[in-house]
Amino acid sequence: AEQLITRRNRNGYPVREWQKIRERNEALDCYVYARAAASAAGLDRFGERHWRELERQLTPEPSPDPELKKRRRQRGRTVIKSSWMS
């Protein structure tokens, strides 16, 4: 993050320059990059209808009835024995 300041040079003329407010800008950079990516993907042009459709697509299917799962019989693994060498 920087801000534009006006200072005077040796001759007394105003000179505009950018001055850092703080050393590190990672959070701001990440926000700007994410915003640019969203804009490039067209998310800023999404209407309410688009967001509802996207939410519908991403909502997981309801889980099956737990009673039905209990009623299913658990079968063990089927072992096929070979008659070779017997």
N, CA, C and O atoms as a printed pandas DataFrame, in Angstrom:
     atom_number atom_name residue_name chain_id  residue_number  x_coord  y_coord  z_coord
0              1         N          ALA        A               1    0.842   -1.170    0.000
1              2        CA          ALA        A               1    0.000    0.000    0.000
2              3         C          ALA        A               1    0.886    1.232    0.000
3              4         O          ALA        A               1    1.825    1.367    0.785
4              5         N          GLU        A               2    0.551    2.096   -0.893
5              6        CA          GLU        A               2    1.305    3.340   -1.017
6              7         C          GLU        A               2    0.321    4.489   -1.104
7              8         O          GLU        A               2   -0.859    4.297   -1.398
8              9         N          GLN        A               3    0.818    5.670   -0.848
9             10        CA          GLN        A               3   -0.018    6.854   -1.004
10            11         C          GLN        A               3    0.764    7.906   -1.765
11            12         O          GLN        A               3    1.991    7.973   -1.684
12            13         N          LEU        A               4    0.047    8.712   -2.494
13            14        CA          LEU        A               4    0.659    9.765   -3.288
14            15         C          LEU        A               4    0.832   10.999   -2.408
15            16         O          LEU        A               4   -0.130   11.493   -1.821
16            17         N          ILE        A               5    2.060   11.487   -2.323
17            18        CA          ILE        A               5    2.320   12.696   -1.536
18            19         C          ILE        A               5    2.958   13.741   -2.448
19            20         O          ILE        A               5    3.530   13.414   -3.488
20            21         N          THR        A               6    2.852   14.969   -2.048
21            22        CA          THR        A               6    3.482   16.068   -2.783
22            23         C          THR        A               6    4.526   16.686   -1.875
23            24         O          THR        A               6    4.229   17.090   -0.751
24            25         N          ARG        A               7    5.740   16.755   -2.368
25            26        CA          ARG        A               7    6.811   17.399   -1.610
26            27         C          ARG        A               7    7.493   18.396   -2.530
27            28         O          ARG        A               7    7.263   18.406   -3.740
28            29         N          ARG        A               8    8.310   19.210   -1.958
29            30        CA          ARG        A               8    9.001   20.233   -2.753
30            31         C          ARG        A               8   10.437   19.791   -2.996
31            32         O          ARG        A               8   11.099   19.260   -2.105
32            33         N          ASN        A               9   10.909   20.022   -4.229
33            34        CA          ASN        A               9   12.296   19.673   -4.537
34            35         C          ASN        A               9   13.217   20.824   -4.118
35            36         O          ASN        A               9   12.771   21.781   -3.484
36            37         N          ARG        A              10   14.498   20.728   -4.472
37            38        CA          ARG        A              10   15.472   21.752   -4.059
38            39         C          ARG        A              10   15.122   23.147   -4.568
39            40         O          ARG        A              10   15.418   24.149   -3.916
40            41         N          ASN        A              11   14.500   23.202   -5.723
41            42        CA          ASN        A              11   14.156   24.502   -6.311
42            43         C          ASN        A              11   12.823   25.041   -5.810
43            44         O          ASN        A              11   12.420   26.142   -6.186
44            45         N          GLY        A              12   12.142   24.286   -4.972
45            46        CA          GLY        A              12   10.883   24.749   -4.407
46            47         C          GLY        A              12    9.656   24.337   -5.204
47            48         O          GLY        A              12    8.537   24.723   -4.865
48            49         N          TYR        A              13    9.855   23.558   -6.258
49            50        CA          TYR        A              13    8.723   23.113   -7.065
50            51         C          TYR        A              13    8.090   21.865   -6.436
51            52         O          TYR        A              13    8.788   21.012   -5.887
52            53         N          PRO        A              14    6.763   21.773   -6.526
53            54        CA          PRO        A              14    6.106   20.583   -5.976
54            55         C          PRO        A              14    6.370   19.356   -6.862
55            56         O          PRO        A              14    6.270   19.418   -8.087
56            57         N          VAL        A              15    6.702   18.265   -6.213
57            58        CA          VAL        A              15    6.951   17.001   -6.903
58            59         C          VAL        A              15    6.068   15.947   -6.242
59            60         O          VAL        A              15    6.075   15.793   -5.020
60            61         N          ARG        A              16    5.306   15.223   -7.068
61            62        CA          ARG        A              16    4.438   14.171   -6.527
62            63         C          ARG        A              16    5.180   12.849   -6.609
63            64         O          ARG        A              16    5.796   12.529   -7.625
64            65         N          GLU        A              17    5.113   12.085   -5.523
65            66        CA          GLU        A              17    5.759   10.772   -5.507
66            67         C          GLU        A              17    4.961    9.826   -4.622
67            68         O          GLU        A              17    4.201   10.237   -3.746
68            69         N          TRP        A              18    5.168    8.546   -4.889
69            70        CA          TRP        A              18    4.502    7.513   -4.106
70            71         C          TRP        A              18    5.371    7.151   -2.916
71            72         O          TRP        A              18    6.573    6.926   -3.058
72            73         N          GLN        A              19    4.756    7.095   -1.740
73            74        CA          GLN        A              19    5.478    6.745   -0.523
74            75         C          GLN        A              19    4.796    5.534    0.115
75            76         O          GLN        A              19    3.572    5.491    0.240
76            77         N          LYS        A              20    5.614    4.545    0.517
77            78        CA          LYS        A              20    5.065    3.343    1.142
78            79         C          LYS        A              20    4.487    3.675    2.514
79            80         O          LYS        A              20    5.076    4.424    3.293
80            81         N          ILE        A              21    3.322    3.100    2.786
81            82        CA          ILE        A              21    2.708    3.268    4.105
82            83         C          ILE        A              21    3.274    2.219    5.052
83            84         O          ILE        A              21    3.604    2.519    6.199
84            85         N          ARG        A              22    3.383    0.987    4.564
85            86        CA          ARG        A              22    3.979   -0.100    5.339
86            87         C          ARG        A              22    4.808   -0.955    4.398
87            88         O          ARG        A              22    4.654   -0.888    3.178
88            89         N          GLU        A              23    5.683   -1.755    4.976
89            90        CA          GLU        A              23    6.629   -2.539    4.177
90            91         C          GLU        A              23    5.963   -3.662    3.396
91            92         O          GLU        A              23    6.266   -3.857    2.219
92            93         N          ARG        A              24    5.049   -4.413    4.039
93            94        CA          ARG        A              24    4.541   -5.638    3.427
94            95         C          ARG        A              24    3.115   -5.458    2.921
95            96         O          ARG        A              24    2.284   -4.830    3.578
96            97         N          ASN        A              25    2.842   -6.019    1.736
97            98        CA          ASN        A              25    1.531   -5.852    1.103
98            99         C          ASN        A              25    0.906   -7.169    0.652
99           100         O          ASN        A              25    0.053   -7.157   -0.236
100          101         N          GLU        A              26    1.301   -8.309    1.234
101          102        CA          GLU        A              26    0.843   -9.592    0.720
102          103         C          GLU        A              26   -0.679   -9.727    0.742
103          104         O          GLU        A              26   -1.267  -10.227   -0.217
104          105         N          ALA        A              27   -1.313   -9.294    1.807
105          106        CA          ALA        A              27   -2.769   -9.439    1.900
106          107         C          ALA        A              27   -3.457   -8.619    0.813
107          108         O          ALA        A              27   -4.394   -9.094    0.173
108          109         N          LEU        A              28   -3.003   -7.414    0.611
109          110        CA          LEU        A              28   -3.581   -6.568   -0.431
110          111         C          LEU        A              28   -3.317   -7.165   -1.808
111          112         O          LEU        A              28   -4.206   -7.168   -2.660
112          113         N          ASP        A              29   -2.114   -7.666   -2.036
113          114        CA          ASP        A              29   -1.779   -8.281   -3.322
114          115         C          ASP        A              29   -2.679   -9.483   -3.599
115          116         O          ASP        A              29   -3.180   -9.641   -4.712
116          117         N          CYS        A              30   -2.883  -10.328   -2.590
117          118        CA          CYS        A              30   -3.736  -11.508   -2.759
118          119         C          CYS        A              30   -5.168  -11.097   -3.086
119          120         O          CYS        A              30   -5.817  -11.712   -3.933
120          121         N          TYR        A              31   -5.654  -10.070   -2.421
121          122        CA          TYR        A              31   -7.007   -9.587   -2.686
122          123         C          TYR        A              31   -7.125   -9.087   -4.122
123          124         O          TYR        A              31   -8.089   -9.410   -4.817
124          125         N          VAL        A              32   -6.155   -8.308   -4.564
125          126        CA          VAL        A              32   -6.193   -7.749   -5.916
126          127         C          VAL        A              32   -6.119   -8.863   -6.957
127          128         O          VAL        A              32   -6.851   -8.827   -7.946
128          129         N          TYR        A              33   -5.248   -9.851   -6.753
129          130        CA          TYR        A              33   -5.130  -10.963   -7.697
130          131         C          TYR        A              33   -6.423  -11.779   -7.745
131          132         O          TYR        A              33   -6.873  -12.166   -8.824
132          133         N          ALA        A              34   -7.019  -12.041   -6.586
133          134        CA          ALA        A              34   -8.265  -12.808   -6.540
134          135         C          ALA        A              34   -9.388  -12.045   -7.234
135          136         O          ALA        A              34  -10.200  -12.639   -7.943
136          137         N          ARG        A              35   -9.433  -10.751   -7.033
137          138        CA          ARG        A              35  -10.458   -9.916   -7.670
138          139         C          ARG        A              35  -10.290   -9.910   -9.184
139          140         O          ARG        A              35  -11.272   -9.982   -9.923
140          141         N          ALA        A              36   -9.041   -9.824   -9.645
141          142        CA          ALA        A              36   -8.774   -9.838  -11.084
142          143         C          ALA        A              36   -9.149  -11.193  -11.689
143          144         O          ALA        A              36   -9.710  -11.249  -12.784
144          145         N          ALA        A              37   -8.841  -12.282  -10.983
145          146        CA          ALA        A              37   -9.189  -13.616  -11.480
146          147         C          ALA        A              37  -10.703  -13.793  -11.543
147          148         O          ALA        A              37  -11.221  -14.361  -12.504
148          149         N          ALA        A              38  -11.408  -13.314  -10.534
149          150        CA          ALA        A              38  -12.866  -13.411  -10.527
150          151         C          ALA        A              38  -13.466  -12.605  -11.675
151          152         O          ALA        A              38  -14.423  -13.042  -12.314
152          153         N          SER        A              39  -12.911  -11.451  -11.927
153          154        CA          SER        A              39  -13.391  -10.623  -13.025
154          155         C          SER        A              39  -13.117  -11.289  -14.367
155          156         O          SER        A              39  -13.963  -11.261  -15.261
156          157         N          ALA        A              40  -11.937  -11.887  -14.510
157          158        CA          ALA        A              40  -11.591  -12.574  -15.757
158          159         C          ALA        A              40  -12.498  -13.782  -15.982
159          160         O          ALA        A              40  -12.808  -14.120  -17.124
160          161         N          ALA        A              41  -12.926  -14.433  -14.898
161          162        CA          ALA        A              41  -13.817  -15.590  -15.006
162          163         C          ALA        A              41  -15.268  -15.172  -15.220
163          164         O          ALA        A              41  -16.119  -16.014  -15.506
164          165         N          GLY        A              42  -15.554  -13.890  -15.084
165          166        CA          GLY        A              42  -16.902  -13.394  -15.319
166          167         C          GLY        A              42  -17.789  -13.383  -14.098
167          168         O          GLY        A              42  -18.997  -13.183  -14.225
168          169         N          LEU        A              43  -17.225  -13.593  -12.904
169          170        CA          LEU        A              43  -18.051  -13.638  -11.694
170          171         C          LEU        A              43  -18.693  -12.298  -11.372
171          172         O          LEU        A              43  -19.741  -12.255  -10.727
172          173         N          ASP        A              44  -18.086  -11.211  -11.809
173          174        CA          ASP        A              44  -18.677   -9.906  -11.512
174          175         C          ASP        A              44  -19.915   -9.639  -12.373
175          176         O          ASP        A              44  -20.651   -8.686  -12.118
176          177         N          ARG        A              45  -20.149  -10.475  -13.390
177          178        CA          ARG        A              45  -21.329  -10.325  -14.240
178          179         C          ARG        A              45  -22.419  -11.336  -13.892
179          180         O          ARG        A              45  -23.444  -11.391  -14.571
180          181         N          PHE        A              46  -22.216  -12.134  -12.850
181          182        CA          PHE        A              46  -23.211  -13.118  -12.432
182          183         C          PHE        A              46  -24.410  -12.408  -11.825
183          184         O          PHE        A              46  -24.263  -11.477  -11.033
184          185         N          GLY        A              47  -25.589  -12.858  -12.205
185          186        CA          GLY        A              47  -26.810  -12.360  -11.600
186          187         C          GLY        A              47  -27.250  -13.298  -10.489
187          188         O          GLY        A              47  -26.608  -14.319  -10.239
188          189         N          GLU        A              48  -28.328  -12.957   -9.834
189          190        CA          GLU        A              48  -28.842  -13.782   -8.734
190          191         C          GLU        A              48  -29.198  -15.183   -9.234
191          192         O          GLU        A              48  -28.979  -16.172   -8.536
192          193         N          ARG        A              49  -29.750  -15.257  -10.448
193          194        CA          ARG        A              49  -30.126  -16.551  -11.030
194          195         C          ARG        A              49  -28.904  -17.451  -11.203
195          196         O          ARG        A              49  -28.974  -18.650  -10.932
196          197         N          HIS        A              50  -27.784  -16.879  -11.653
197          198        CA          HIS        A              50  -26.560  -17.660  -11.835
198          199         C          HIS        A              50  -26.047  -18.206  -10.499
199          200         O          HIS        A              50  -25.628  -19.361  -10.415
200          201         N          TRP        A              51  -26.083  -17.373   -9.461
201          202        CA          TRP        A              51  -25.585  -17.812   -8.155
202          203         C          TRP        A              51  -26.458  -18.936   -7.593
203          204         O          TRP        A              51  -25.942  -19.884   -7.002
204          205         N          ARG        A              52  -27.798  -18.832   -7.778
205          206        CA          ARG        A              52  -28.687  -19.888   -7.291
206          207         C          ARG        A              52  -28.435  -21.201   -8.028
207          208         O          ARG        A              52  -28.439  -22.270   -7.417
208          209         N          GLU        A              53  -28.216  -21.122   -9.343
209          210        CA          GLU        A              53  -27.941  -22.329  -10.127
210          211         C          GLU        A              53  -26.622  -22.966   -9.700
211          212         O          GLU        A              53  -26.531  -24.189   -9.595
212          213         N          LEU        A              54  -25.611  -22.157   -9.455
213          214        CA          LEU        A              54  -24.320  -22.672   -9.001
214          215         C          LEU        A              54  -24.451  -23.329   -7.631
215          216         O          LEU        A              54  -23.862  -24.381   -7.383
216          217         N          GLU        A              55  -25.222  -22.708   -6.746
217          218        CA          GLU        A              55  -25.437  -23.287   -5.416
218          219         C          GLU        A              55  -26.168  -24.625   -5.522
219          220         O          GLU        A              55  -25.851  -25.571   -4.801
220          221         N          ARG        A              56  -27.156  -24.698   -6.431
221          222        CA          ARG        A              56  -27.894  -25.942   -6.621
222          223         C          ARG        A              56  -26.968  -27.050   -7.127
223          224         O          ARG        A              56  -27.081  -28.199   -6.700
224          225         N          GLN        A              57  -26.055  -26.705   -8.036
225          226        CA          GLN        A              57  -25.138  -27.698   -8.582
226          227         C          GLN        A              57  -24.141  -28.187   -7.539
227          228         O          GLN        A              57  -23.730  -29.347   -7.573
228          229         N          LEU        A              58  -23.751  -27.321   -6.619
229          230        CA          LEU        A              58  -22.727  -27.676   -5.644
230          231         C          LEU        A              58  -23.279  -28.255   -4.347
231          232         O          LEU        A              58  -22.508  -28.712   -3.503
232          233         N          THR        A              59  -24.597  -28.244   -4.172
233          234        CA          THR        A              59  -25.199  -28.800   -2.966
234          235         C          THR        A              59  -25.139  -30.322   -3.046
235          236         O          THR        A              59  -25.551  -30.898   -4.052
236          237         N          PRO        A              60  -24.631  -30.989   -1.998
237          238        CA          PRO        A              60  -24.528  -32.456   -2.048
238          239         C          PRO        A              60  -25.905  -33.108   -2.027
239          240         O          PRO        A              60  -26.870  -32.553   -1.502
240          241         N          GLU        A              61  -25.968  -34.292   -2.607
241          242        CA          GLU        A              61  -27.212  -35.064   -2.613
242          243         C          GLU        A              61  -27.555  -35.461   -1.176
243          244         O          GLU        A              61  -26.651  -35.688   -0.372
244          245         N          PRO        A              62  -28.840  -35.549   -0.842
245          246        CA          PRO        A              62  -29.196  -35.990    0.515
246          247         C          PRO        A              62  -28.749  -37.432    0.725
247          248         O          PRO        A              62  -28.810  -38.255   -0.189
248          249         N          SER        A              63  -28.306  -37.722    1.927
249          250        CA          SER        A              63  -27.810  -39.066    2.222
250          251         C          SER        A              63  -28.978  -40.049    2.236
251          252         O          SER        A              63  -30.104  -39.669    2.557
252          253         N          PRO        A              64  -28.716  -41.312    1.891
253          254        CA          PRO        A              64  -29.799  -42.303    1.882
254          255         C          PRO        A              64  -30.336  -42.538    3.294
255          256         O          PRO        A              64  -29.692  -42.204    4.288
256          257         N          ASP        A              65  -31.515  -43.112    3.350
257          258        CA          ASP        A              65  -32.184  -43.381    4.618
258          259         C          ASP        A              65  -31.315  -44.291    5.490
259          260         O          ASP        A              65  -30.903  -45.354    5.026
260          261         N          PRO        A              66  -31.024  -43.908    6.745
261          262        CA          PRO        A              66  -30.178  -44.748    7.599
262          263         C          PRO        A              66  -30.811  -46.112    7.892
263          264         O          PRO        A              66  -30.092  -47.092    8.090
264          265         N          GLU        A              67  -32.151  -46.190    7.923
265          266        CA          GLU        A              67  -32.826  -47.469    8.171
266          267         C          GLU        A              67  -32.558  -48.436    7.027
267          268         O          GLU        A              67  -32.366  -49.631    7.252
268          269         N          LEU        A              68  -32.544  -47.927    5.811
269          270        CA          LEU        A              68  -32.280  -48.768    4.652
270          271         C          LEU        A              68  -30.872  -49.340    4.729
271          272         O          LEU        A              68  -30.644  -50.490    4.354
272          273         N          LYS        A              69  -29.951  -48.558    5.204
273          274        CA          LYS        A              69  -28.576  -49.017    5.321
274          275         C          LYS        A              69  -28.470  -50.132    6.368
275          276         O          LYS        A              69  -27.704  -51.079    6.189
276          277         N          LYS        A              70  -29.237  -50.022    7.458
277          278        CA          LYS        A              70  -29.206  -51.044    8.506
278          279         C          LYS        A              70  -29.802  -52.352    7.998
279          280         O          LYS        A              70  -29.342  -53.435    8.362
280          281         N          ARG        A              71  -30.840  -52.245    7.146
281          282        CA          ARG        A              71  -31.515  -53.430    6.649
282          283         C          ARG        A              71  -30.658  -54.222    5.667
283          284         O          ARG        A              71  -30.846  -55.428    5.513
284          285         N          ARG        A              72  -29.735  -53.562    5.014
285          286        CA          ARG        A              72  -28.872  -54.269    4.074
286          287         C          ARG        A              72  -27.979  -55.236    4.833
287          288         O          ARG        A              72  -27.428  -54.902    5.882
288          289         N          ARG        A              73  -27.846  -56.417    4.297
289          290        CA          ARG        A              73  -27.030  -57.436    4.950
290          291         C          ARG        A              73  -25.585  -57.260    4.528
291          292         O          ARG        A              73  -25.274  -57.160    3.341
292          293         N          GLN        A              74  -24.732  -57.226    5.496
293          294        CA          GLN        A              74  -23.305  -57.139    5.212
294          295         C          GLN        A              74  -22.823  -58.525    4.821
295          296         O          GLN        A              74  -22.953  -59.477    5.590
296          297         N          ARG        A              75  -22.275  -58.630    3.642
297          298        CA          ARG        A              75  -21.742  -59.913    3.208
298          299         C          ARG        A              75  -20.239  -59.886    3.351
299          300         O          ARG        A              75  -19.581  -58.891    3.045
300          301         N          GLY        A              76  -19.716  -60.989    3.816
301          302        CA          GLY        A              76  -18.269  -61.111    3.929
302          303         C          GLY        A              76  -17.649  -61.300    2.551
303          304         O          GLY        A              76  -18.354  -61.486    1.559
304          305         N          ARG        A              77  -16.369  -61.253    2.506
305          306        CA          ARG        A              77  -15.671  -61.409    1.247
306          307         C          ARG        A              77  -15.745  -62.865    0.806
307          308         O          ARG        A              77  -15.515  -63.774    1.604
308          309         N          THR        A              78  -16.061  -63.083   -0.450
309          310        CA          THR        A              78  -16.149  -64.433   -0.994
310          311         C          THR        A              78  -14.751  -64.929   -1.324
311          312         O          THR        A              78  -13.996  -64.282   -2.051
312          313         N          VAL        A              79  -14.423  -66.095   -0.773
313          314        CA          VAL        A              79  -13.103  -66.677   -1.008
314          315         C          VAL        A              79  -13.282  -67.880   -1.918
315          316         O          VAL        A              79  -14.050  -68.791   -1.609
316          317         N          ILE        A              80  -12.586  -67.883   -3.016
317          318        CA          ILE        A              80  -12.637  -69.009   -3.942
318          319         C          ILE        A              80  -11.381  -69.829   -3.725
319          320         O          ILE        A              80  -10.264  -69.367   -3.959
320          321         N          LYS        A              81  -11.590  -71.065   -3.269
321          322        CA          LYS        A              81  -10.442  -71.929   -3.002
322          323         C          LYS        A              81  -10.088  -72.692   -4.268
323          324         O          LYS        A              81  -10.955  -73.164   -5.004
324          325         N          SER        A              82   -8.823  -72.794   -4.487
325          326        CA          SER        A              82   -8.339  -73.522   -5.651
326          327         C          SER        A              82   -8.197  -74.997   -5.307
327          328         O          SER        A              82   -7.826  -75.354   -4.189
328          329         N          SER        A              83   -8.494  -75.842   -6.275
329          330        CA          SER        A              83   -8.329  -77.273   -6.054
330          331         C          SER        A              83   -6.950  -77.741   -6.513
331          332         O          SER        A              83   -6.673  -78.940   -6.529
332          333         N          TRP        A              84   -6.113  -76.827   -6.874
333          334        CA          TRP        A              84   -4.767  -77.174   -7.317
334          335         C          TRP        A              84   -3.992  -77.682   -6.122
335          336         O          TRP        A              84   -4.006  -77.031   -5.077
336          337         N          MET        A              85   -3.356  -78.748   -6.219
337          338        CA          MET        A              85   -2.565  -79.407   -5.178
338          339         C          MET        A              85   -3.436  -79.919   -4.029
339          340         O          MET        A              85   -2.988  -79.915   -2.882
340          341         N          SER        A              86   -4.647  -80.352   -4.301
341          342        CA          SER        A              86   -5.435  -80.936   -3.219
342          343         C          SER        A              86   -5.905  -82.320   -3.559
343          344         O          SER        A              86   -6.584  -82.957   -2.754
